[in-house]
Amino acid sequence: MPDAARRADELRRILHRAIHAYYVLDAPELSDAEYDHLFRELQDLEAARPDLRTPDSPTLRVGAEPAERFEKHRHLVPMLSLANAFSDDDLRSWESRNARIAPEVGAGGYTVEVKIDGAAVCLTYRDGVLARGATRGNGVVGEVVTANLRTIPDIPLRLDGTSWPALMEVRGEVYLPKAAFEALNRRRAQAGEPLYANPRNTAAGALRQLDSRLTRERGLRCFAFTVEAPGERLPFRTQRELLDGLAAWGFRVEPHRGRVTDLAGVCGAVAELEPQLDGLPFGADGVVVKVDPLALHDELGTVGDREPRWAIARKFAPEVAITKLLAIKVNVGRTGALNPYAELEPTEIGGVTVSTATLHNADLIAAKDIRVGDWVEVTRAGEVIPQVLGPVREKRPADARPFTMPERCPACGAEVERPADEVMTYCPNVSCPGRVLESIVHFASRGAMDIRGLGYERVQKLIEAGLIADVADLYDTERVNPERLQALDGFAEKSAQQLVDAIAASKKQPLSTLLFALGIRHVGEGAAELLARRFGTMDALTKASAAAIGEVRGIGPTIAEAVAAFFAEIRNRELIDRLRESGLKMSEPRRAAAHGPLEGQTFVLTGTLPTLSRTEATKQIEAAGGSVTGSVSKMTAAIVAGEEPGSKLEKAKALGIPVWDEAELLRRLKAGS
């Protein structure tokens, strides 16, 4: 294979992997600068040798396939990506190309807008009311995340004014403010959990949460930037009017925007904005330049259905430092995740001294061929967490050593696990010293065993004093008693006795609570309750295979394998034996049959309800004596349907089953109270 063809094939492989990691896995492997450089190299190769362009080339596609977990949404108009300009000369070339199609483009003026470093979304409005929200996906088909988008205060549920089209899609950028991102990572660092790489991908991950309450907790924000309404006439003549119109309709629009009369004005505005970007309270990765007259947008069209000719992103090179990689070390998080990180010769980036940087995972280290002893490129690129871009291969010393993830946990020596569908490696030992502090804090927390008065600082004191080394030690009265507690700073007679009483009271918590408190990977409160209700006792669950666990409705293969692996570790079984000997409950109480207005009736939920989550609706139905199943049958009393219902609604109608909305469900519940 000739060198050019071999290089094109290599670039396609690297870019496809990067696109999959960025859009599907929410775990970027390349920085924007790296991706842009490789993408342009492939574009140049294909321009010089059109025979090298293959049908699957990343230069012919918009993004990546959406994940399978959500309902699909086909955008009214494809959400295109933008071409990049890295200099004023690139901007002049862009205008020159456009002028050959529409000579008046130079005299029409331009808008200049800050490019938000977030996740693009599509908001469908019908008659001025938000009807559906979706991610960008592959640009043609996205994922429906309406419930999550409703949690963002910047997105109006009903529009102001009256001039909007009856059906339209508003495009926007959802982002996580820098302050919120920093606070989130501080909490994760305290918990020993892997730090998020950047605000953009954290925002994208929050949008794809199945539980909208988790999305709301992230504190996402949104700026709107354009409207699509095929077949309808927009009440604007220019992009500037469109942005002002969005603001008038109730959308939040990025304030650092303006109009200039010509390209010289664009270059001047870009020069003024560049030094301001790092100081903005949100991530910004450039400036978007758009032809102002909307009439010219249709005339200029698109390039290969991938990018519009009438808009371009002016990008800036991130600040990069070169320093020596002294060591690759591994820490252990609360869930047992082994997180590799780089120890660096201290270097300054953007006025901040950097001595450590994230390396994400072993696969990424291998893909970038990063070795201990290498000279490496490190950047912050406006992101809080320093990261290693890659090695400077021409400076590689002869003794540089490839990194391999340890086969045993560096903190406790347990044999590590690498689940088949995950990039992370885990220590399965719940008593591992590397994760014990955060494990005990989680165990005692309000959502878990609810041991009042046992917070982070007190757990740390108990560990440092040698009173506890794992959660079972909390219940050892030889170790934890009022006399020994009073010997520690911060404890008086009353507070010591209160803590001992709280520990004793926690023994009454049911199996479901204990399972959640143990911190089994992937097992949240809901999964813990499903497992406890299905197996009934700790013994039964301990003996269950991954296949048997996976048969529980609502428990997927990932959770099943994590639970089975947890109980396969002998130290975890020994820990549970000690908890049993201390008197903790190892069973789930059987629920007494509830009496109420829905007694004996079976219901199915579909779609998104206006105020009730699916979990809340299920609890209320069960409290009223009813039950909820996942499939429609002749035995179904009614189907409760919200917005964007699935095929269950059509099946229910075909069977003549009554259809309730949330209001009817609440009315029936209230009638029996």
C-alpha positions as CSV (number, residue, x, y, z in Angstrom):
1,M,0.0,0.0,0.0
2,P,1.5,3.4,-1.0
3,D,2.4,5.8,1.8
4,A,-0.4,8.2,1.1
5,A,-3.0,5.5,1.1
6,R,-1.6,4.0,4.3
7,R,-1.7,7.3,6.0
8,A,-5.2,8.0,4.9
9,D,-6.3,4.6,6.3
10,E,-4.6,5.3,9.6
11,L,-6.2,8.7,9.9
12,R,-9.6,7.3,9.2
13,R,-9.1,4.7,11.9
14,I,-7.9,7.2,14.5
15,L,-10.7,9.7,13.7
16,H,-13.4,7.0,13.8
17,R,-12.2,5.9,17.2
18,A,-12.1,9.5,18.4
19,I,-15.6,10.2,17.2
20,H,-17.0,7.1,18.9
21,A,-15.2,8.0,22.2
22,Y,-16.5,11.6,22.0
23,Y,-20.1,11.2,20.9
24,V,-21.1,7.7,22.1
25,L,-18.9,7.1,25.1
26,D,-18.7,10.6,26.4
27,A,-15.0,10.0,27.0
28,P,-12.8,12.0,24.7
29,E,-9.5,10.5,23.6
30,L,-8.2,13.5,21.6
31,S,-8.2,17.2,22.4
32,D,-10.0,19.5,20.0
33,A,-6.6,20.7,18.7
34,E,-5.4,17.1,18.0
35,Y,-8.7,16.2,16.3
36,D,-8.7,19.3,14.1
37,H,-5.1,18.7,13.0
38,L,-5.7,15.1,12.0
39,F,-9.0,15.9,10.4
40,R,-7.4,18.6,8.2
41,E,-4.6,16.3,7.3
42,L,-7.1,13.8,6.0
43,Q,-9.1,16.5,4.2
44,D,-5.8,17.6,2.4
45,L,-4.9,14.0,1.5
46,E,-8.4,13.4,0.0
47,A,-8.4,16.8,-1.8
48,A,-5.0,15.9,-3.5
49,R,-6.0,12.3,-4.1
50,P,-9.8,11.9,-4.5
51,D,-9.3,8.2,-5.1
52,L,-8.4,7.9,-1.4
53,R,-11.8,9.1,-0.2
54,T,-13.8,6.1,1.0
55,P,-17.6,6.0,1.7
56,D,-16.9,5.7,5.4
57,S,-14.5,8.7,5.6
58,P,-15.0,10.9,8.6
59,T,-14.9,13.9,6.3
60,L,-18.2,12.8,4.8
61,R,-20.1,12.4,8.0
62,V,-21.5,14.7,10.6
63,G,-20.8,12.9,13.8
64,A,-21.5,9.5,15.4
65,E,-24.4,7.2,15.8
66,P,-26.5,7.9,18.9
67,A,-26.6,5.4,21.7
68,E,-29.3,2.9,21.9
69,R,-30.7,3.7,25.3
70,F,-33.1,6.5,24.2
71,E,-35.9,7.0,21.7
72,K,-34.6,8.4,18.4
73,H,-35.5,11.8,17.1
74,R,-35.1,12.8,13.4
75,H,-34.3,16.5,13.2
76,L,-36.4,18.6,10.8
77,V,-33.2,20.0,9.3
78,P,-29.8,18.2,9.9
79,M,-27.6,19.7,12.6
80,L,-24.4,20.4,10.7
81,S,-20.9,20.9,12.0
82,L,-18.7,23.9,11.2
83,A,-15.5,24.2,9.2
84,N,-12.6,25.7,11.1
85,A,-10.4,28.7,10.4
86,F,-7.1,29.0,12.3
87,S,-5.9,32.3,11.0
88,D,-7.1,35.5,9.3
89,D,-5.9,34.1,6.0
90,D,-8.2,31.2,6.5
91,L,-11.1,33.6,7.0
92,R,-10.1,35.5,3.8
93,S,-10.0,32.3,1.8
94,W,-13.5,31.4,3.2
95,E,-14.9,34.7,2.1
96,S,-13.3,34.4,-1.3
97,R,-14.8,30.9,-1.9
98,N,-18.3,32.3,-0.9
99,A,-17.9,35.3,-3.2
100,R,-17.6,33.0,-6.2
101,I,-21.1,31.7,-5.4
102,A,-22.7,35.0,-4.1
103,P,-20.6,38.1,-5.0
104,E,-22.6,40.3,-2.7
105,V,-21.5,38.3,0.4
106,G,-18.7,40.6,1.3
107,A,-21.0,43.6,1.5
108,G,-23.7,41.9,3.5
109,G,-21.9,42.0,6.8
110,Y,-21.2,39.3,9.4
111,T,-22.2,38.4,12.9
112,V,-19.5,37.3,15.4
113,E,-20.6,35.0,18.3
114,V,-18.6,33.3,21.0
115,K,-18.5,29.5,20.3
116,I,-19.8,27.7,23.4
117,D,-17.8,24.6,24.4
118,G,-20.8,22.4,25.2
119,A,-23.3,19.9,23.8
120,A,-25.6,20.9,21.0
121,V,-29.3,20.3,21.4
122,C,-32.4,20.6,19.4
123,L,-35.6,21.9,21.0
124,T,-38.9,21.3,19.1
125,Y,-41.7,23.8,19.8
126,R,-45.3,23.4,18.7
127,D,-47.5,26.4,19.0
128,G,-45.0,28.0,21.3
129,V,-44.7,25.1,23.8
130,L,-41.7,22.9,24.2
131,A,-42.8,19.5,22.8
132,R,-39.5,17.6,22.5
133,G,-35.8,18.0,23.2
134,A,-33.0,15.9,21.7
135,T,-29.3,15.7,21.5
136,R,-27.4,16.3,18.2
137,G,-26.6,12.6,17.8
138,N,-25.2,12.0,14.3
139,G,-26.6,15.3,13.1
140,V,-29.6,13.7,11.4
141,V,-30.9,11.5,14.2
142,G,-30.5,12.4,17.9
143,E,-31.7,11.0,21.2
144,V,-34.9,12.2,23.0
145,V,-33.9,13.8,26.3
146,T,-36.9,16.1,26.9
147,A,-37.2,15.4,30.6
148,N,-33.5,16.3,31.1
149,L,-33.7,19.5,29.1
150,R,-36.7,20.6,31.1
151,T,-34.5,20.8,34.1
152,I,-32.4,23.6,32.6
153,P,-33.8,26.9,33.6
154,D,-32.6,28.8,30.5
155,I,-34.9,26.7,28.2
156,P,-38.4,28.2,28.2
157,L,-41.3,25.7,28.4
158,R,-43.6,28.3,26.8
159,L,-42.4,31.0,24.5
160,D,-42.9,34.7,25.0
161,G,-44.4,36.8,22.2
162,T,-46.4,35.6,19.2
163,S,-44.2,35.8,16.2
164,W,-42.7,32.3,16.3
165,P,-43.6,29.7,13.7
166,A,-46.2,27.0,14.7
167,L,-43.6,24.3,14.4
168,M,-39.9,25.0,14.7
169,E,-36.6,23.6,16.1
170,V,-34.5,25.9,18.2
171,R,-30.8,24.9,18.3
172,G,-28.8,25.6,21.4
173,E,-25.6,24.7,23.3
174,V,-26.0,23.1,26.7
175,Y,-22.9,23.6,29.0
176,L,-21.8,23.2,32.5
177,P,-20.4,26.5,34.1
178,K,-16.8,26.3,35.2
179,A,-17.7,26.9,38.8
180,A,-20.1,24.1,38.8
181,F,-17.6,21.8,37.1
182,E,-14.9,22.6,39.7
183,A,-17.3,22.0,42.6
184,L,-18.3,18.7,41.1
185,N,-14.7,17.5,40.6
186,R,-13.8,18.6,44.2
187,R,-16.6,16.3,45.4
188,R,-15.4,13.5,43.2
189,A,-11.8,14.0,44.4
190,Q,-12.9,13.8,48.0
191,A,-14.7,10.6,47.2
192,G,-11.6,9.1,45.5
193,E,-13.6,8.9,42.2
194,P,-12.1,9.6,38.7
195,L,-12.2,13.3,37.9
196,Y,-14.2,14.4,34.9
197,A,-12.0,15.5,32.0
198,N,-13.8,18.7,31.0
199,P,-17.1,20.6,31.4
200,R,-18.2,19.9,27.8
201,N,-18.3,16.1,28.1
202,T,-19.6,16.3,31.7
203,A,-22.5,18.3,30.3
204,A,-23.0,15.7,27.5
205,G,-23.0,12.9,30.0
206,A,-25.5,14.7,32.2
207,L,-27.9,15.1,29.3
208,R,-27.9,11.4,28.7
209,Q,-28.8,10.4,32.3
210,L,-31.9,8.2,32.5
211,D,-32.9,9.9,35.7
212,S,-33.6,13.6,35.1
213,R,-33.1,14.3,38.8
214,L,-29.4,13.6,38.3
215,T,-29.3,16.0,35.4
216,R,-30.9,18.7,37.4
217,E,-28.3,18.3,40.1
218,R,-25.5,19.1,37.7
219,G,-26.7,22.7,37.2
220,L,-26.6,22.8,33.4
221,R,-27.2,26.0,31.4
222,C,-28.1,26.7,27.8
223,F,-27.5,29.4,25.1
224,A,-29.7,29.4,22.0
225,F,-28.2,30.4,18.7
226,T,-30.5,29.6,15.7
227,V,-33.9,28.5,14.5
228,E,-35.0,26.0,11.8
229,A,-38.6,26.1,10.5
230,P,-38.8,24.3,7.1
231,G,-41.8,25.5,5.0
232,E,-42.5,28.5,7.3
233,R,-41.3,32.1,7.0
234,L,-39.2,33.3,9.8
235,P,-39.8,36.9,11.0
236,F,-36.1,37.8,10.6
237,R,-34.0,39.1,7.7
238,T,-30.6,38.7,9.4
239,Q,-28.7,36.5,11.8
240,R,-28.5,39.5,14.2
241,E,-32.3,39.9,14.1
242,L,-32.6,36.2,14.7
243,L,-30.5,36.3,17.8
244,D,-32.4,39.3,19.2
245,G,-35.7,37.4,18.3
246,L,-34.6,34.4,20.3
247,A,-33.9,36.6,23.3
248,A,-37.4,38.2,22.9
249,W,-39.0,34.7,22.8
250,G,-37.4,34.0,26.2
251,F,-34.2,32.2,25.3
252,R,-30.8,32.9,26.8
253,V,-28.4,34.2,24.1
254,E,-24.7,34.6,24.6
255,P,-24.1,38.3,25.2
256,H,-20.7,38.7,23.6
257,R,-22.1,38.9,20.1
258,G,-22.1,41.6,17.5
259,R,-22.4,42.6,13.9
260,V,-19.6,44.0,11.7
261,T,-19.8,45.4,8.2
262,D,-16.9,43.5,6.5
263,L,-14.2,40.9,7.0
264,A,-11.7,43.4,8.4
265,G,-14.2,44.0,11.2
266,V,-14.5,40.3,11.7
267,C,-10.7,40.0,12.2
268,G,-10.7,43.0,14.6
269,A,-13.6,41.5,16.6
270,V,-11.9,38.1,16.8
271,A,-8.7,39.7,18.1
272,E,-10.7,41.5,20.8
273,L,-12.6,38.4,21.9
274,E,-9.6,35.9,22.0
275,P,-8.0,37.2,25.2
276,Q,-11.5,37.3,26.9
277,L,-12.4,33.7,26.3
278,D,-10.5,32.1,29.2
279,G,-12.1,34.5,31.6
280,L,-15.7,33.7,30.7
281,P,-17.7,31.7,33.3
282,F,-18.2,29.0,30.7
283,G,-16.0,27.1,28.3
284,A,-15.5,28.8,24.9
285,D,-13.4,27.2,22.2
286,G,-13.4,29.9,19.5
287,V,-15.6,32.4,17.7
288,V,-18.3,31.6,15.2
289,V,-18.5,33.9,12.2
290,K,-21.7,33.9,10.2
291,V,-22.9,35.7,7.0
292,D,-25.5,38.1,8.4
293,P,-28.3,38.1,5.6
294,L,-30.3,35.0,6.0
295,A,-31.3,35.1,2.3
296,L,-27.6,34.3,1.5
297,H,-27.6,31.2,3.7
298,D,-29.8,29.3,1.2
299,E,-27.9,30.6,-1.7
300,L,-24.5,29.6,-0.3
301,G,-25.8,26.1,0.8
302,T,-23.6,23.4,2.4
303,V,-20.4,21.5,1.6
304,G,-21.3,17.8,1.1
305,D,-24.2,18.0,3.5
306,R,-21.6,18.3,6.3
307,E,-21.0,21.9,7.0
308,P,-22.7,25.2,6.0
309,R,-20.7,27.6,3.7
310,W,-22.3,30.6,5.4
311,A,-20.6,30.0,8.8
312,I,-17.2,29.1,10.1
313,A,-15.5,28.6,13.5
314,R,-12.4,30.7,14.2
315,K,-10.3,28.5,16.5
316,F,-7.3,29.3,18.6
317,A,-4.4,27.1,19.4
318,P,-4.5,25.9,23.1
319,E,-1.5,26.7,25.3
320,V,0.7,23.6,25.4
321,A,3.8,23.0,27.6
322,I,6.4,20.3,27.1
323,T,7.7,18.6,30.3
324,K,9.0,15.3,31.5
325,L,6.8,12.4,32.6
326,L,8.4,11.2,35.8
327,A,6.0,8.4,36.7
328,I,2.6,7.0,36.0
329,K,0.9,6.2,39.3
330,V,-2.5,4.7,40.1
331,N,-5.0,5.7,42.8
332,V,-8.1,3.8,43.9
333,G,-11.6,5.4,44.0
334,R,-14.6,4.6,46.3
335,T,-16.0,2.2,43.7
336,G,-12.6,0.5,43.3
337,A,-11.7,2.1,40.0
338,L,-8.0,2.2,39.4
339,N,-7.2,5.7,38.0
340,P,-3.8,6.2,36.3
341,Y,-2.3,9.7,36.5
342,A,0.9,11.4,35.4
343,E,3.6,12.8,37.8
344,L,5.3,15.6,35.9
345,E,8.3,17.8,36.2
346,P,6.5,21.0,37.4
347,T,5.7,23.4,34.5
348,E,3.6,26.5,34.1
349,I,0.5,26.6,31.9
350,G,-1.6,29.7,31.7
351,G,-0.1,31.0,34.9
352,V,-0.7,27.8,36.9
353,T,2.0,25.4,38.0
354,V,1.1,21.9,36.9
355,S,2.8,18.8,38.4
356,T,0.2,16.1,37.8
357,A,-2.2,15.4,35.0
358,T,-5.0,12.9,34.2
359,L,-4.3,9.9,31.9
360,H,-7.9,8.7,32.0
361,N,-7.3,4.9,31.5
362,A,-4.8,2.3,30.3
363,D,-6.4,2.0,26.8
364,L,-5.8,5.7,26.1
365,I,-2.2,5.5,27.4
366,A,-1.5,2.7,25.0
367,A,-3.3,4.3,22.1
368,K,-1.2,7.4,22.5
369,D,1.9,5.4,23.3
370,I,2.8,7.4,26.4
371,R,5.8,6.0,28.3
372,V,7.4,6.7,31.6
373,G,10.4,9.0,31.0
374,D,8.9,10.6,27.9
375,W,8.8,14.3,27.2
376,V,5.1,14.9,26.8
377,E,2.8,17.7,25.7
378,V,0.5,18.9,28.5
379,T,-2.4,21.4,28.2
380,R,-5.2,22.9,30.2
381,A,-6.9,24.4,27.1
382,G,-9.3,26.4,29.2
383,E,-10.2,23.2,31.1
384,V,-9.7,22.8,34.8
385,I,-8.0,19.4,34.7
386,P,-4.5,19.3,33.1
387,Q,-4.2,16.4,30.6
388,V,-1.4,14.8,28.7
389,L,-1.9,15.2,24.9
390,G,0.8,12.7,24.0
391,P,4.6,12.1,23.8
392,V,7.1,14.1,21.8
393,R,8.5,11.1,20.1
394,E,11.6,12.7,18.6
395,K,12.7,13.5,22.2
396,R,12.0,10.0,23.5
397,P,14.9,8.7,25.7
398,A,16.2,5.2,25.1
399,D,15.1,4.0,28.5
400,A,11.4,5.2,28.3
401,R,9.2,2.4,29.6
402,P,5.7,1.4,28.4
403,F,3.0,1.4,31.1
404,T,1.0,-1.6,32.1
405,M,-1.9,-1.5,34.5
406,P,-1.1,-3.6,37.6
407,E,-2.6,-7.0,37.9
408,R,-3.1,-6.5,41.6
409,C,-4.5,-3.5,43.4
410,P,-1.6,-1.2,44.5
411,A,-3.4,-0.5,47.8
412,C,-4.5,-4.0,49.0
413,G,-3.0,-6.6,46.6
414,A,-6.3,-8.0,45.5
415,E,-6.4,-9.3,41.9
416,V,-8.0,-6.6,39.8
417,E,-10.9,-7.0,37.4
418,R,-11.4,-5.6,33.9
419,P,-15.1,-5.9,32.8
420,A,-15.4,-6.8,29.2
421,D,-17.5,-3.7,28.2
422,E,-15.6,-1.1,30.2
423,V,-12.3,0.7,29.9
424,M,-11.7,0.9,33.6
425,T,-9.9,-1.6,35.8
426,Y,-11.3,-2.2,39.3
427,C,-10.2,-3.5,42.7
428,P,-13.1,-5.8,43.9
429,N,-12.1,-5.6,47.6
430,V,-14.6,-3.4,49.4
431,S,-12.2,-3.2,52.4
432,C,-9.3,-2.0,50.3
433,P,-7.4,0.7,52.2
434,G,-7.3,2.8,49.0
435,R,-11.1,3.1,49.1
436,V,-11.9,2.6,52.7
437,L,-12.4,6.2,53.8
438,E,-14.9,7.1,51.1
439,S,-16.5,3.7,51.4
440,I,-17.2,4.2,55.1
441,V,-18.4,7.8,54.5
442,H,-20.8,6.4,51.8
443,F,-21.9,3.5,54.1
444,A,-22.9,6.0,56.9
445,S,-24.5,8.6,54.7
446,R,-28.2,9.6,54.9
447,G,-29.2,7.7,51.8
448,A,-27.5,4.6,53.0
449,M,-27.3,3.3,56.6
450,D,-28.1,6.8,57.9
451,I,-25.6,6.9,60.9
452,R,-26.2,10.4,62.2
453,G,-23.1,12.3,63.2
454,L,-20.7,10.1,61.2
455,G,-19.5,12.4,58.5
456,Y,-16.2,12.7,56.5
457,E,-14.1,14.3,59.3
458,R,-15.2,11.9,62.0
459,V,-14.6,8.9,59.8
460,Q,-11.1,10.2,59.1
461,K,-10.5,10.6,62.8
462,L,-11.6,7.1,63.6
463,I,-9.4,5.6,60.9
464,E,-6.4,7.7,61.9
465,A,-6.9,6.6,65.5
466,G,-6.9,3.0,64.4
467,L,-10.4,2.3,65.7
468,I,-11.8,1.2,62.3
469,A,-10.4,-0.1,59.1
470,D,-13.6,-1.1,57.4
471,V,-17.4,-0.7,57.9
472,A,-17.7,-3.9,60.0
473,D,-15.4,-2.3,62.6
474,L,-18.1,0.3,63.3
475,Y,-20.2,-2.4,65.0
476,D,-17.3,-3.8,67.1
477,T,-18.0,-2.4,70.5
478,E,-14.5,-3.3,71.6
479,R,-13.3,-0.8,69.0
480,V,-16.0,1.8,68.9
481,N,-17.5,2.7,72.3
482,P,-18.2,5.9,74.3
483,E,-14.9,5.7,76.3
484,R,-12.7,5.3,73.3
485,L,-14.5,8.0,71.3
486,Q,-14.2,10.5,74.1
487,A,-10.4,10.1,73.9
488,L,-10.6,11.7,70.4
489,D,-10.7,15.4,69.6
490,G,-14.2,16.7,69.0
491,F,-16.0,14.1,71.1
492,A,-17.7,14.8,74.5
493,E,-19.6,12.4,76.6
494,K,-23.0,13.2,75.0
495,S,-21.8,13.2,71.3
496,A,-19.9,10.0,71.8
497,Q,-23.0,8.2,73.2
498,Q,-25.1,9.7,70.4
499,L,-22.8,8.2,67.7
500,V,-22.8,4.8,69.4
501,D,-26.6,4.9,69.6
502,A,-26.8,5.9,65.9
503,I,-24.5,3.0,64.9
504,A,-26.7,0.6,66.9
505,A,-29.9,1.9,65.3
506,S,-28.5,1.4,61.8
507,K,-28.6,-2.4,62.4
508,K,-32.3,-2.3,61.7
509,Q,-32.0,-1.1,58.1
510,P,-33.3,-3.6,55.6
511,L,-31.3,-5.6,53.1
512,S,-32.0,-3.1,50.3
513,T,-30.4,-0.3,52.3
514,L,-27.4,-2.4,53.3
515,L,-26.8,-3.5,49.6
516,F,-26.7,0.2,48.5
517,A,-24.5,1.1,51.5
518,L,-21.9,-1.5,50.6
519,G,-21.0,0.5,47.5
520,I,-21.2,-2.3,45.0
521,R,-20.2,-1.0,41.6
522,H,-23.2,0.2,39.5
523,V,-25.7,-0.6,42.3
524,G,-27.7,2.5,43.3
525,E,-30.7,2.7,45.6
526,G,-33.2,1.5,42.9
527,A,-31.1,-1.5,41.9
528,A,-30.5,-2.4,45.5
529,E,-34.2,-2.5,46.2
530,L,-34.9,-4.6,43.1
531,L,-32.3,-7.2,44.2
532,A,-33.5,-7.3,47.8
533,R,-37.1,-7.7,46.8
534,R,-36.3,-10.5,44.3
535,F,-33.8,-12.6,46.4
536,G,-35.1,-11.7,49.9
537,T,-32.0,-12.6,51.8
538,M,-28.3,-11.8,51.6
539,D,-27.5,-15.6,51.4
540,A,-29.7,-16.1,48.4
541,L,-28.1,-13.1,46.6
542,T,-24.6,-14.2,47.5
543,K,-25.2,-17.6,45.9
544,A,-26.9,-16.3,42.8
545,S,-25.0,-16.4,39.5
546,A,-24.6,-13.4,37.2
547,A,-27.2,-15.0,34.8
548,A,-29.8,-15.3,37.6
549,I,-29.2,-11.8,38.8
550,G,-29.5,-10.5,35.3
551,E,-33.0,-12.0,35.0
552,V,-34.4,-9.5,37.5
553,R,-36.4,-6.9,35.7
554,G,-34.5,-3.6,35.7
555,I,-31.1,-5.2,36.3
556,G,-29.0,-5.3,33.2
557,P,-25.9,-7.5,32.5
558,T,-23.4,-4.8,33.6
559,I,-25.0,-4.6,37.1
560,A,-25.4,-8.4,37.3
561,E,-21.8,-9.0,36.5
562,A,-20.7,-6.4,39.0
563,V,-22.8,-7.9,41.8
564,A,-21.7,-11.4,41.1
565,A,-18.0,-10.3,41.0
566,F,-18.5,-8.5,44.3
567,F,-19.7,-11.6,46.1
568,A,-17.0,-13.7,44.4
569,E,-14.4,-11.8,46.3
570,I,-13.7,-13.7,49.5
571,R,-12.8,-10.6,51.5
572,N,-16.3,-9.1,50.7
573,R,-17.9,-12.3,51.9
574,E,-15.9,-12.2,55.1
575,L,-17.0,-8.6,55.6
576,I,-20.6,-9.6,55.2
577,D,-20.2,-12.4,57.7
578,R,-18.8,-10.0,60.3
579,L,-21.8,-7.6,59.7
580,R,-24.2,-10.5,60.2
581,E,-22.4,-11.5,63.4
582,S,-22.8,-7.9,64.6
583,G,-26.6,-8.2,64.2
584,L,-27.3,-6.3,60.9
585,K,-30.4,-7.4,59.0
586,M,-29.7,-9.7,56.1
587,S,-33.2,-9.9,54.8
588,E,-35.8,-7.7,53.1
589,P,-39.2,-7.5,54.9
590,R,-42.1,-8.7,52.8
591,R,-44.4,-5.9,51.8
592,A,-47.9,-6.1,53.2
593,A,-50.5,-6.0,50.6
594,A,-51.6,-2.4,50.3
595,H,-55.3,-1.5,50.4
596,G,-56.6,1.4,48.4
597,P,-58.5,2.7,45.4
598,L,-56.3,0.8,42.9
599,E,-56.2,-2.5,44.9
600,G,-55.7,-5.6,42.7
601,Q,-55.3,-3.6,39.5
602,T,-52.3,-3.6,37.2
603,F,-51.0,-0.6,35.3
604,V,-48.5,0.3,32.6
605,L,-46.5,3.6,32.4
606,T,-45.4,5.1,29.1
607,G,-43.9,8.4,28.1
608,T,-42.8,11.3,30.3
609,L,-45.4,12.5,32.9
610,P,-45.5,16.3,33.6
611,T,-44.6,16.2,37.3
612,L,-44.2,12.6,38.4
613,S,-41.1,10.6,37.7
614,R,-41.7,7.0,36.7
615,T,-40.4,5.9,40.1
616,E,-42.7,8.3,42.0
617,A,-45.7,7.2,39.9
618,T,-44.9,3.6,40.6
619,K,-44.7,4.2,44.4
620,Q,-48.0,6.0,44.5
621,I,-49.7,3.2,42.5
622,E,-48.3,0.5,44.8
623,A,-49.2,2.5,47.9
624,A,-52.8,2.5,46.6
625,G,-52.8,-1.3,46.2
626,G,-52.0,-1.4,42.5
627,S,-49.0,-2.8,40.7
628,V,-46.9,-1.7,37.7
629,T,-45.7,-3.9,34.9
630,G,-43.6,-3.2,31.8
631,S,-45.9,-4.8,29.2
632,V,-49.5,-4.3,28.1
633,S,-51.9,-7.2,28.3
634,K,-55.7,-7.9,28.6
635,M,-55.1,-7.8,32.4
636,T,-53.9,-4.2,32.3
637,A,-56.4,-2.0,34.1
638,A,-55.2,1.2,32.4
639,I,-52.1,2.7,30.8
640,V,-50.8,6.0,32.2
641,A,-49.4,8.0,29.3
642,G,-47.3,11.1,29.2
643,E,-45.5,12.9,26.4
644,E,-43.7,10.9,23.8
645,P,-45.4,7.6,24.6
646,G,-44.0,4.5,23.0
647,S,-45.6,1.5,21.2
648,K,-47.3,0.5,24.4
649,L,-49.9,3.2,23.9
650,E,-50.9,1.9,20.5
651,K,-51.2,-1.7,21.8
652,A,-53.3,-0.5,24.7
653,K,-55.7,1.3,22.3
654,A,-55.9,-1.8,20.1
655,L,-56.9,-3.9,23.2
656,G,-59.5,-1.3,24.3
657,I,-57.6,-0.5,27.5
658,P,-58.4,2.8,29.2
659,V,-55.7,5.5,28.7
660,W,-55.1,7.9,31.7
661,D,-53.0,11.0,31.8
662,E,-51.2,12.1,35.0
663,A,-54.2,14.2,36.1
664,E,-56.5,11.2,35.9
665,L,-54.1,9.1,37.9
666,L,-53.8,11.7,40.6
667,R,-57.6,12.2,40.7
668,R,-58.1,8.4,41.2
669,L,-55.5,8.3,43.9
670,K,-57.0,11.3,45.7
671,A,-60.5,9.8,45.5
672,G,-59.4,7.0,47.7
673,S,-57.6,9.1,50.3
